[in-house]
């Protein structure tokens, strides 16, 4: 079985990510290749034989790229998709899907390792490597934080009671409210406002009372006293 391709770029940094993420194909005794292949009733020279089906799945598991695996066995994508939908090709189709999944998982593991460890970046001058440096892709790091720890880092995370950020914001808000409620200037302002409202209410009650007393005195010829602004009684002859 052919080994994965080796980079042939003149400059190392030009190597493609496809090559960087390839791995060794599974061994012939790997459970992935133990699927029941599709058996052609009347095989032809260009039929996708059981051996080719297993070779396709093995290469797909190593690269994660369906078109690359198709080229590897020398068959067209149309022929492969037609085969996977044939009755009796369920084993091949299932192995195909699992091989793709393995490629995705390997890609994720490799990307996670790069996010944590960083990658070596070559510094090239005049076509020559003069030094190397460790480079961390911050966008890649945030991608994994937002997917692996979505409850903490994802912008779409639902914040609510129990969430660390929600609880922290609640504590800050409560402390600010407590400080605001205990502020002497604010307390004095509140008291002044209450006093003004009470005083205004007192004036309104006195005015209403005095109006009733005057109407009663006029109707009955009496001399009941009214109330002054200071709360003292004022008799008609004093007013």
JOCOR-V487829 format. One record per residue. N is the residue number from 1. PHI is phi as a letter, one per 40 degrees, with the letter a starting at -180 (* if undefined). PSI is psi in whole degrees, 0 to 359 (999 if undefined). Layout:
BEGIN
N | PHI | PSI
N | PHI | PSI
END
This chain:
BEGIN
1 | * | 130
2 | c | 147
3 | c | 159
4 | d | 147
5 | c | 150
6 | b | 138
7 | d | 138
8 | b | 13
9 | c | 148
10 | c | 324
11 | b | 128
12 | d | 323
13 | c | 349
14 | c | 357
15 | c | 139
16 | c | 157
17 | c | 333
18 | d | 313
19 | c | 320
20 | c | 330
21 | c | 2
22 | c | 155
23 | b | 176
24 | c | 140
25 | c | 155
26 | c | 153
27 | c | 159
28 | d | 332
29 | c | 10
30 | c | 138
31 | d | 332
32 | d | 325
33 | c | 7
34 | c | 16
35 | c | 162
36 | c | 113
37 | c | 166
38 | c | 134
39 | b | 118
40 | c | 134
41 | c | 320
42 | b | 78
43 | c | 143
44 | b | 179
45 | c | 328
46 | b | 13
47 | c | 151
48 | c | 94
49 | c | 166
50 | d | 321
51 | c | 319
52 | c | 326
53 | c | 316
54 | c | 323
55 | c | 322
56 | c | 312
57 | c | 320
58 | c | 315
59 | c | 325
60 | c | 320
61 | c | 328
62 | c | 327
63 | b | 329
64 | g | 8
65 | b | 116
66 | c | 317
67 | c | 323
68 | c | 319
69 | c | 324
70 | c | 315
71 | c | 325
72 | c | 322
73 | c | 0
74 | g | 34
75 | b | 155
76 | c | 157
77 | c | 322
78 | c | 315
79 | c | 321
80 | c | 316
81 | c | 325
82 | c | 320
83 | c | 317
84 | c | 339
85 | c | 5
86 | c | 144
87 | d | 131
88 | g | 358
89 | b | 20
90 | c | 322
91 | c | 318
92 | c | 316
93 | c | 319
94 | c | 319
95 | c | 322
96 | d | 309
97 | c | 320
98 | c | 323
99 | c | 319
100 | c | 317
101 | c | 320
102 | c | 321
103 | c | 319
104 | c | 317
105 | c | 320
106 | c | 320
107 | c | 318
108 | c | 316
109 | c | 318
110 | c | 317
111 | c | 321
112 | c | 319
113 | c | 320
114 | c | 324
115 | c | 321
116 | c | 311
117 | c | 341
118 | g | 180
119 | b | 154
120 | c | 125
121 | b | 128
122 | c | 137
123 | c | 116
124 | b | 130
125 | b | 130
126 | f | 37
127 | g | 6
128 | b | 146
129 | c | 116
130 | b | 341
131 | a | 171
132 | b | 157
133 | a | 153
134 | c | 123
135 | b | 131
136 | b | 127
137 | c | 104
138 | c | 324
139 | c | 321
140 | c | 320
141 | c | 313
142 | c | 328
143 | c | 313
144 | c | 323
145 | c | 320
146 | c | 336
147 | c | 319
148 | c | 329
149 | b | 55
150 | c | 328
151 | c | 345
152 | b | 325
153 | b | 343
154 | c | 134
155 | c | 336
156 | c | 359
157 | c | 138
158 | c | 116
159 | c | 131
160 | a | 181
161 | d | 133
162 | g | 335
163 | c | 136
164 | d | 315
165 | c | 322
166 | c | 314
167 | c | 321
168 | c | 315
169 | c | 324
170 | c | 317
171 | c | 319
172 | c | 316
173 | c | 319
174 | c | 322
175 | c | 320
176 | c | 320
177 | c | 320
178 | c | 316
179 | c | 322
180 | c | 317
181 | c | 330
182 | c | 7
183 | c | 121
184 | d | 318
185 | c | 319
186 | c | 320
187 | c | 316
188 | c | 320
189 | c | 319
190 | c | 316
191 | c | 318
192 | c | 320
193 | c | 318
194 | c | 316
195 | c | 318
196 | c | 320
197 | c | 321
198 | c | 318
199 | c | 317
200 | c | 320
201 | c | 321
202 | c | 315
203 | c | 318
204 | c | 321
205 | c | 320
206 | c | 316
207 | c | 318
208 | c | 318
209 | c | 314
210 | c | 322
211 | c | 319
212 | c | 321
213 | c | 316
214 | c | 318
215 | c | 321
216 | c | 315
217 | c | 318
218 | c | 324
219 | c | 333
220 | b | 1
221 | g | 27
222 | c | 171
223 | b | 46
224 | c | 142
225 | c | 155
226 | b | 180
227 | b | 135
228 | c | 174
229 | c | 335
230 | c | 3
231 | g | 357
232 | c | 154
233 | c | 139
234 | b | 118
235 | c | 156
236 | d | 321
237 | c | 345
238 | c | 332
239 | c | 999
END
